[in-house]
């Protein structure tokens, strides 16, 4: 039996009639084991909120801890989860990067068949002084699976965290990140691509909380919506008193291929410091009909022309994934979703 939890809350409330203050997500209360977080991860804030974080910790089925020692280049750590019919995977991943270390973590979620499954993920990142962490999360789940990926990060002086999220599958796909830029000149960069078709629900929530001086955040998202897909994107830049000369930027670019697709974008800037620079922008619209006609006149089908437009948005992000086979798998997955003939 499913329980409904609150998820992806805005840091500050807006008008209730917009229905974006908080979302709801169904979770199963069966199985798993309780995970006790190490002391250094206990006070983390995450994008999906306390209920989602605590649920995964209480019902975990998978646990991974990635540690990069000071000055170590730990390379790439990959975790692949292929969900079968009726399976529930709740994975906890802890990433601890020592001073001036470097590590990349790749989490890939896919489905073995077309039956319903459930995925709930929690990933926490602690980046010490000068550390560089890259987290890549790829969702290639089927149409029946409920999925969320909950991320929290804390960055020390001059630390860098680069997050790449490809939210391309699932009946419901909830994702995002909460980055606490505590240290001087710490830097958070999130790149998100999403694809919604049929009745898919996509709900995204990103927060960059600037605490240290000269901190930098960039949150960029690009997506495509077809059929009756429903998407919410929340992006918050929070400039806390004392974060002088901090800079924050957020940008979303959405292609609409259907008049019945539903899109809501909620860019927010919270500011309690004068000496900062924050900006946000959104580009939401239909594919250029002249371009679509031109591509079709060159022999492409309408579906192929639309796929080319999607590729132009997604490929710069896909190309950064350090696994060429997975890159190709993502492209083939998108081809199938857009009904491109082999």
C-alpha positions as a Markdown table, in Angstrom:
| # | Residue | x | y | z |
|---|---|---|---|---|
| 1 | Unk | 0.0 | 0.0 | 0.0 |
| 2 | Unk | 1.3 | 3.4 | -0.9 |
| 3 | Unk | 1.9 | 6.3 | 1.5 |
| 4 | Unk | 1.9 | 9.9 | 0.2 |
| 5 | Unk | 4.8 | 12.1 | 1.3 |
| 6 | Unk | 5.5 | 15.8 | 0.8 |
| 7 | Unk | 8.2 | 16.5 | -1.7 |
| 8 | Unk | 10.1 | 19.3 | -3.4 |
| 9 | Unk | 9.0 | 22.2 | -1.2 |
| 10 | Unk | 9.8 | 25.8 | -2.2 |
| 11 | Unk | 12.1 | 27.5 | 0.3 |
| 12 | Unk | 9.5 | 30.3 | 0.5 |
| 13 | Unk | 5.8 | 30.0 | -0.3 |
| 14 | Unk | 4.0 | 31.6 | -3.2 |
| 15 | Unk | 0.3 | 31.7 | -4.2 |
| 16 | Unk | -1.4 | 28.4 | -3.5 |
| 17 | Unk | -3.5 | 28.5 | -6.7 |
| 18 | Unk | -0.2 | 27.9 | -8.7 |
| 19 | Unk | 0.1 | 24.5 | -7.0 |
| 20 | Unk | 3.9 | 24.7 | -6.9 |
| 21 | Unk | 4.6 | 25.2 | -3.1 |
| 22 | Unk | 5.0 | 21.5 | -2.5 |
| 23 | Unk | 4.4 | 18.3 | -4.4 |
| 24 | Unk | 3.2 | 14.8 | -3.3 |
| 25 | Unk | 4.9 | 11.5 | -4.1 |
| 26 | Unk | 3.6 | 7.9 | -3.4 |
| 27 | Unk | 6.0 | 5.6 | -1.6 |
| 28 | Unk | 5.8 | 2.0 | -0.4 |
| 29 | Unk | 6.3 | 1.2 | 3.2 |
| 30 | Unk | 7.5 | -2.4 | 2.8 |
| 31 | Unk | 11.0 | -3.8 | 3.2 |
| 32 | Unk | 14.5 | -2.3 | 3.3 |
| 33 | Unk | 16.7 | -1.6 | 6.2 |
| 34 | Unk | 17.3 | 1.5 | 8.4 |
| 35 | Unk | 20.5 | 3.4 | 7.6 |
| 36 | Unk | 22.2 | 5.5 | 10.3 |
| 37 | Unk | 24.1 | 8.4 | 8.7 |
| 38 | Unk | 27.7 | 9.1 | 9.8 |
| 39 | Unk | 27.9 | 12.2 | 11.9 |
| 40 | Unk | 29.3 | 14.4 | 9.1 |
| 41 | Unk | 26.1 | 13.8 | 7.0 |
| 42 | Unk | 23.4 | 14.0 | 9.6 |
| 43 | Unk | 22.4 | 17.7 | 9.2 |
| 44 | Unk | 22.1 | 17.8 | 5.5 |
| 45 | Unk | 19.2 | 19.6 | 3.8 |
| 46 | Unk | 18.0 | 18.0 | 0.5 |
| 47 | Unk | 16.0 | 19.2 | -2.4 |
| 48 | Unk | 13.0 | 16.9 | -1.8 |
| 49 | Unk | 12.8 | 17.7 | 1.9 |
| 50 | Unk | 12.9 | 15.8 | 5.2 |
| 51 | Unk | 10.1 | 13.3 | 4.5 |
| 52 | Unk | 11.7 | 12.0 | 1.3 |
| 53 | Unk | 15.2 | 11.9 | 3.0 |
| 54 | Unk | 13.9 | 10.1 | 6.1 |
| 55 | Unk | 11.9 | 7.6 | 4.0 |
| 56 | Unk | 14.9 | 6.4 | 2.1 |
| 57 | Unk | 17.0 | 6.2 | 5.3 |
| 58 | Unk | 14.3 | 4.1 | 6.9 |
| 59 | Unk | 13.7 | 1.7 | 4.0 |
| 60 | Unk | 17.0 | 1.5 | 2.2 |
| 61 | Unk | 17.8 | -1.5 | 0.0 |
| 62 | Unk | 21.2 | -0.3 | -1.3 |
| 63 | Unk | 24.0 | 1.6 | 0.3 |
| 64 | Unk | 27.3 | 2.9 | -1.2 |
| 65 | Unk | 29.9 | 5.1 | 0.3 |
| 66 | Unk | 32.5 | 6.8 | -2.0 |
| 67 | Unk | 35.5 | 8.4 | -0.3 |
| 68 | Unk | 38.3 | 10.3 | -2.0 |
| 69 | Unk | 41.2 | 10.9 | 0.3 |
| 70 | Unk | 43.0 | 14.3 | 0.4 |
| 71 | Unk | 44.8 | 15.1 | -2.9 |
| 72 | Unk | 43.5 | 11.8 | -4.5 |
| 73 | Unk | 42.1 | 11.5 | -8.0 |
| 74 | Unk | 39.6 | 8.7 | -7.3 |
| 75 | Unk | 38.4 | 8.4 | -10.9 |
| 76 | Unk | 34.9 | 7.3 | -11.8 |
| 77 | Unk | 32.7 | 5.1 | -9.5 |
| 78 | Unk | 29.7 | 3.7 | -11.4 |
| 79 | Unk | 26.5 | 2.1 | -10.0 |
| 80 | Unk | 24.0 | 0.6 | -12.3 |
| 81 | Unk | 20.5 | -0.3 | -11.0 |
| 82 | Unk | 18.2 | -2.3 | -13.4 |
| 83 | Unk | 14.8 | -2.7 | -11.8 |
| 84 | Unk | 12.6 | -5.7 | -12.5 |
| 85 | Unk | 8.8 | -5.9 | -12.2 |
| 86 | Unk | 7.4 | -5.0 | -8.8 |
| 87 | Unk | 10.9 | -4.3 | -7.4 |
| 88 | Unk | 11.6 | -1.4 | -5.0 |
| 89 | Unk | 15.1 | 0.1 | -5.0 |
| 90 | Unk | 15.9 | 2.7 | -2.3 |
| 91 | Unk | 19.6 | 3.5 | -2.7 |
| 92 | Unk | 21.7 | 5.7 | -0.3 |
| 93 | Unk | 24.9 | 7.1 | -1.8 |
| 94 | Unk | 27.3 | 9.1 | 0.4 |
| 95 | Unk | 30.2 | 11.0 | -1.3 |
| 96 | Unk | 33.0 | 12.4 | 0.8 |
| 97 | Unk | 35.7 | 14.2 | -1.0 |
| 98 | Unk | 38.8 | 15.2 | 1.0 |
| 99 | Unk | 40.7 | 18.4 | 0.5 |
| 100 | Unk | 41.9 | 18.9 | -3.1 |
| 101 | Unk | 40.6 | 15.5 | -4.2 |
| 102 | Unk | 38.7 | 14.7 | -7.3 |
| 103 | Unk | 36.0 | 12.1 | -7.9 |
| 104 | Unk | 33.1 | 11.3 | -10.3 |
| 105 | Unk | 30.1 | 9.2 | -9.4 |
| 106 | Unk | 27.7 | 7.8 | -12.0 |
| 107 | Unk | 24.3 | 6.4 | -11.0 |
| 108 | Unk | 22.3 | 4.8 | -13.8 |
| 109 | Unk | 18.7 | 3.6 | -13.4 |
| 110 | Unk | 16.9 | 1.4 | -16.0 |
| 111 | Unk | 14.1 | -1.1 | -16.2 |
| 112 | Unk | 14.3 | -4.8 | -17.2 |
| 113 | Unk | 10.8 | -4.8 | -18.5 |
| 114 | Unk | 7.7 | -2.6 | -18.9 |
| 115 | Unk | 6.1 | -3.5 | -15.5 |
| 116 | Unk | 5.8 | -1.1 | -12.6 |
| 117 | Unk | 8.7 | -0.7 | -10.1 |
| 118 | Unk | 9.7 | 1.9 | -7.6 |
| 119 | Unk | 13.0 | 3.8 | -7.3 |
| 120 | Unk | 13.8 | 6.2 | -4.4 |
| 121 | Unk | 17.3 | 7.6 | -4.2 |
| 122 | Unk | 19.2 | 9.7 | -1.7 |
| 123 | Unk | 22.7 | 11.1 | -2.5 |
| 124 | Unk | 24.7 | 13.3 | -0.1 |
| 125 | Unk | 27.9 | 15.1 | -1.0 |
| 126 | Unk | 30.5 | 16.6 | 1.3 |
| 127 | Unk | 33.2 | 18.5 | -0.6 |
| 128 | Unk | 36.1 | 19.7 | 1.5 |
| 129 | Unk | 38.4 | 22.5 | 0.6 |
| 130 | Unk | 39.4 | 22.6 | -3.0 |
| 131 | Unk | 37.7 | 19.3 | -3.8 |
| 132 | Unk | 36.0 | 18.6 | -7.1 |
| 133 | Unk | 33.0 | 16.3 | -7.3 |
| 134 | Unk | 31.0 | 15.4 | -10.3 |
| 135 | Unk | 27.7 | 13.5 | -9.8 |
| 136 | Unk | 25.9 | 12.1 | -12.8 |
| 137 | Unk | 22.4 | 10.6 | -12.5 |
| 138 | Unk | 20.6 | 9.0 | -15.5 |
| 139 | Unk | 17.0 | 7.9 | -15.4 |
| 140 | Unk | 16.0 | 5.5 | -18.2 |
| 141 | Unk | 13.1 | 3.9 | -16.4 |
| 142 | Unk | 9.9 | 2.6 | -18.0 |
| 143 | Unk | 6.5 | 4.3 | -18.3 |
| 144 | Unk | 5.1 | 2.6 | -15.2 |
| 145 | Unk | 7.9 | 3.3 | -12.6 |
| 146 | Unk | 7.7 | 5.9 | -9.9 |
| 147 | Unk | 11.1 | 7.6 | -9.4 |
| 148 | Unk | 12.8 | 10.2 | -7.3 |
| 149 | Unk | 16.4 | 11.3 | -6.8 |
| 150 | Unk | 17.0 | 13.4 | -3.7 |
| 151 | Unk | 20.4 | 15.3 | -3.5 |
| 152 | Unk | 22.0 | 17.4 | -0.8 |
| 153 | Unk | 25.5 | 18.9 | -1.0 |
| 154 | Unk | 27.7 | 21.0 | 1.3 |
| 155 | Unk | 30.7 | 22.8 | -0.2 |
| 156 | Unk | 33.8 | 24.1 | 1.7 |
| 157 | Unk | 36.3 | 26.8 | 0.6 |
| 158 | Unk | 37.0 | 26.6 | -3.2 |
| 159 | Unk | 35.1 | 23.3 | -3.5 |
| 160 | Unk | 33.4 | 22.5 | -6.8 |
| 161 | Unk | 30.3 | 20.3 | -7.3 |
| 162 | Unk | 29.1 | 19.6 | -10.8 |
| 163 | Unk | 25.7 | 17.8 | -11.0 |
| 164 | Unk | 24.4 | 16.3 | -14.2 |
| 165 | Unk | 20.8 | 14.8 | -14.2 |
| 166 | Unk | 19.2 | 13.2 | -17.2 |
| 167 | Unk | 15.5 | 12.7 | -16.2 |
| 168 | Unk | 14.2 | 10.9 | -19.3 |
| 169 | Unk | 12.0 | 8.2 | -18.0 |
| 170 | Unk | 9.5 | 7.0 | -15.3 |
| 171 | Unk | 5.8 | 7.5 | -14.9 |
| 172 | Unk | 6.8 | 10.2 | -12.3 |
| 173 | Unk | 10.2 | 11.6 | -12.2 |
| 174 | Unk | 11.1 | 13.8 | -9.2 |
| 175 | Unk | 14.7 | 15.2 | -8.9 |
| 176 | Unk | 16.8 | 18.2 | -8.0 |
| 177 | Unk | 19.5 | 19.3 | -5.5 |
| 178 | Unk | 20.0 | 21.5 | -2.5 |
| 179 | Unk | 23.6 | 22.9 | -2.5 |
| 180 | Unk | 24.8 | 24.7 | 0.6 |
| 181 | Unk | 27.7 | 26.9 | -0.5 |
| 182 | Unk | 29.3 | 27.4 | 2.9 |
| 183 | Unk | 32.9 | 28.0 | 1.9 |
| 184 | Unk | 34.7 | 31.0 | 0.3 |
| 185 | Unk | 34.5 | 30.9 | -3.5 |
| 186 | Unk | 32.7 | 27.5 | -3.6 |
| 187 | Unk | 31.1 | 26.7 | -6.9 |
| 188 | Unk | 27.9 | 24.6 | -7.7 |
| 189 | Unk | 26.9 | 23.9 | -11.3 |
| 190 | Unk | 23.8 | 21.8 | -12.1 |
| 191 | Unk | 22.9 | 20.7 | -15.7 |
| 192 | Unk | 19.6 | 19.0 | -16.2 |
| 193 | Unk | 17.9 | 17.5 | -19.2 |
| 194 | Unk | 14.3 | 16.2 | -19.1 |
| 195 | Unk | 11.9 | 14.5 | -21.4 |
| 196 | Unk | 8.2 | 14.2 | -20.9 |
| 197 | Unk | 5.7 | 12.4 | -23.1 |
| 198 | Unk | 2.4 | 10.5 | -22.7 |
| 199 | Unk | 1.1 | 11.2 | -19.2 |
| 200 | Unk | 4.5 | 11.6 | -17.6 |
| 201 | Unk | 4.9 | 13.9 | -14.6 |
| 202 | Unk | 8.2 | 15.7 | -14.0 |
| 203 | Unk | 8.9 | 17.6 | -10.8 |
| 204 | Unk | 12.2 | 19.4 | -10.3 |
| 205 | Unk | 13.5 | 21.5 | -7.4 |
| 206 | Unk | 17.0 | 23.1 | -7.2 |
| 207 | Unk | 18.2 | 25.4 | -4.5 |
| 208 | Unk | 21.6 | 27.1 | -4.3 |
| 209 | Unk | 22.1 | 28.6 | -0.8 |
| 210 | Unk | 24.9 | 31.1 | -0.9 |
| 211 | Unk | 26.6 | 31.5 | 2.5 |
| 212 | Unk | 30.2 | 32.1 | 1.8 |
| 213 | Unk | 31.8 | 35.1 | 0.0 |
| 214 | Unk | 32.4 | 35.0 | -3.7 |
| 215 | Unk | 30.4 | 31.8 | -4.1 |
| 216 | Unk | 29.1 | 30.9 | -7.5 |
| 217 | Unk | 26.1 | 28.8 | -8.7 |
| 218 | Unk | 24.8 | 28.0 | -12.2 |
| 219 | Unk | 21.7 | 26.0 | -12.7 |
| 220 | Unk | 20.8 | 25.2 | -16.3 |
| 221 | Unk | 17.9 | 23.0 | -17.5 |
| 222 | Unk | 16.7 | 22.0 | -21.0 |
| 223 | Unk | 13.7 | 19.8 | -21.8 |
| 224 | Unk | 11.1 | 18.7 | -24.2 |
| 225 | Unk | 7.4 | 18.1 | -23.5 |
| 226 | Unk | 5.0 | 16.1 | -25.6 |
| 227 | Unk | 1.5 | 14.7 | -25.4 |
| 228 | Unk | 0.0 | 15.3 | -21.9 |
| 229 | Unk | 3.2 | 15.6 | -20.0 |
| 230 | Unk | 3.1 | 17.8 | -16.8 |
| 231 | Unk | 6.3 | 19.5 | -15.6 |
| 232 | Unk | 7.2 | 21.8 | -12.8 |
| 233 | Unk | 10.7 | 23.4 | -12.5 |
| 234 | Unk | 11.6 | 25.2 | -9.3 |
| 235 | Unk | 15.0 | 27.1 | -9.2 |
| 236 | Unk | 15.9 | 29.1 | -6.2 |
| 237 | Unk | 19.0 | 31.4 | -5.6 |
| 238 | Unk | 19.2 | 32.2 | -1.9 |
| 239 | Unk | 21.7 | 34.9 | -1.0 |
| 240 | Unk | 22.2 | 34.9 | 2.7 |
| 241 | Unk | 23.5 | 37.9 | 4.6 |
| 242 | Unk | 27.3 | 38.0 | 4.5 |
| 243 | Unk | 27.8 | 36.2 | 1.1 |
| 244 | Unk | 29.3 | 39.3 | -0.5 |
| 245 | Unk | 30.2 | 39.2 | -4.2 |
| 246 | Unk | 28.3 | 36.0 | -4.6 |
| 247 | Unk | 27.0 | 35.2 | -8.1 |
| 248 | Unk | 24.0 | 33.0 | -9.1 |
| 249 | Unk | 22.5 | 32.2 | -12.4 |
| 250 | Unk | 19.6 | 30.0 | -13.5 |
| 251 | Unk | 18.3 | 29.2 | -17.0 |
| 252 | Unk | 15.6 | 26.9 | -18.4 |
| 253 | Unk | 14.9 | 26.2 | -22.0 |
| 254 | Unk | 11.8 | 24.1 | -22.7 |
| 255 | Unk | 10.5 | 22.9 | -26.1 |
| 256 | Unk | 6.7 | 22.3 | -26.3 |
| 257 | Unk | 5.6 | 19.8 | -28.9 |
| 258 | Unk | 2.0 | 19.6 | -27.8 |
| 259 | Unk | -0.8 | 22.1 | -26.9 |
| 260 | Unk | -1.9 | 19.8 | -24.1 |
| 261 | Unk | 1.5 | 19.5 | -22.4 |
| 262 | Unk | 1.6 | 21.5 | -19.1 |
| 263 | Unk | 4.6 | 23.5 | -18.1 |
| 264 | Unk | 5.2 | 25.5 | -14.9 |
| 265 | Unk | 8.5 | 27.3 | -14.2 |
| 266 | Unk | 9.2 | 28.9 | -10.9 |
| 267 | Unk | 12.4 | 31.0 | -10.8 |
| 268 | Unk | 13.1 | 32.6 | -7.4 |
| 269 | Unk | 15.7 | 34.9 | -6.0 |
| 270 | Unk | 15.9 | 35.4 | -2.3 |
| 271 | Unk | 18.3 | 38.1 | -1.2 |
| 272 | Unk | 19.5 | 39.4 | 2.2 |
| 273 | Unk | 22.8 | 40.8 | 0.9 |
| 274 | Unk | 23.4 | 43.9 | -1.2 |
| 275 | Unk | 26.7 | 43.0 | -2.9 |
| 276 | Unk | 25.6 | 40.1 | -5.0 |
| 277 | Unk | 24.7 | 39.3 | -8.6 |
| 278 | Unk | 21.7 | 37.0 | -9.3 |
| 279 | Unk | 19.8 | 36.5 | -12.5 |
| 280 | Unk | 17.3 | 34.0 | -14.0 |
| 281 | Unk | 15.8 | 33.4 | -17.4 |
| 282 | Unk | 13.4 | 31.0 | -19.1 |
| 283 | Unk | 12.7 | 30.2 | -22.7 |
| 284 | Unk | 9.5 | 28.2 | -23.2 |
| 285 | Unk | 7.9 | 27.7 | -26.6 |
| 286 | Unk | 7.1 | 25.6 | -29.6 |
| 287 | Unk | 9.6 | 24.4 | -32.1 |
| 288 | Unk | 10.2 | 26.8 | -34.9 |
| 289 | Unk | 7.7 | 25.8 | -37.7 |
| 290 | Unk | 9.9 | 27.2 | -40.4 |
| 291 | Unk | 12.8 | 25.1 | -39.2 |
| 292 | Unk | 10.6 | 22.0 | -38.9 |
| 293 | Unk | 9.4 | 22.6 | -42.5 |
| 294 | Unk | 13.0 | 23.0 | -43.7 |
| 295 | Unk | 14.1 | 19.8 | -42.1 |
| 296 | Unk | 11.2 | 17.9 | -43.5 |
| 297 | Unk | 11.9 | 19.3 | -47.0 |
| 298 | Unk | 15.3 | 17.7 | -46.7 |
| 299 | Unk | 13.9 | 14.3 | -46.4 |
| 300 | Unk | 13.4 | 13.9 | -42.6 |
| 301 | Unk | 10.1 | 12.7 | -41.2 |
| 302 | Unk | 8.3 | 15.0 | -38.7 |
| 303 | Unk | 9.5 | 12.7 | -35.8 |
| 304 | Unk | 13.1 | 12.8 | -37.0 |
| 305 | Unk | 13.0 | 16.6 | -37.3 |
| 306 | Unk | 11.7 | 16.9 | -33.8 |
| 307 | Unk | 14.3 | 14.5 | -32.6 |
| 308 | Unk | 17.0 | 16.6 | -34.2 |
| 309 | Unk | 15.7 | 19.6 | -32.3 |
| 310 | Unk | 15.8 | 17.7 | -29.0 |
| 311 | Unk | 19.3 | 16.4 | -29.7 |
| 312 | Unk | 20.6 | 19.9 | -30.1 |
| 313 | Unk | 19.4 | 20.7 | -26.6 |
| 314 | Unk | 20.5 | 17.4 | -25.0 |
| 315 | Unk | 23.7 | 16.4 | -26.7 |
| 316 | Unk | 26.0 | 18.9 | -24.9 |
| 317 | Unk | 25.0 | 17.4 | -21.6 |
| 318 | Unk | 25.0 | 13.7 | -22.8 |
| 319 | Unk | 28.5 | 14.2 | -24.2 |
| 320 | Unk | 29.9 | 14.9 | -20.7 |
| 321 | Unk | 28.9 | 11.4 | -19.4 |
| 322 | Unk | 32.2 | 9.4 | -19.1 |
| 323 | Unk | 30.7 | 6.2 | -20.6 |
| 324 | Unk | 30.3 | 6.1 | -24.4 |
| 325 | Unk | 28.1 | 3.0 | -24.3 |
| 326 | Unk | 25.7 | 4.8 | -21.9 |
| 327 | Unk | 25.7 | 7.9 | -24.1 |
| 328 | Unk | 24.6 | 5.7 | -27.0 |
| 329 | Unk | 22.0 | 3.9 | -24.8 |
| 330 | Unk | 20.5 | 7.3 | -23.9 |
| 331 | Unk | 20.3 | 8.4 | -27.5 |
| 332 | Unk | 18.6 | 5.1 | -28.5 |
| 333 | Unk | 16.2 | 5.4 | -25.6 |
| 334 | Unk | 15.2 | 8.9 | -26.7 |
| 335 | Unk | 14.7 | 7.6 | -30.3 |
| 336 | Unk | 12.3 | 5.0 | -29.0 |
| 337 | Unk | 10.4 | 7.5 | -26.9 |
| 338 | Unk | 9.9 | 9.7 | -30.0 |
| 339 | Unk | 9.1 | 6.8 | -32.2 |
| 340 | Unk | 12.1 | 7.1 | -34.5 |
| 341 | Unk | 12.4 | 4.1 | -36.9 |
| 342 | Unk | 15.7 | 2.3 | -36.8 |
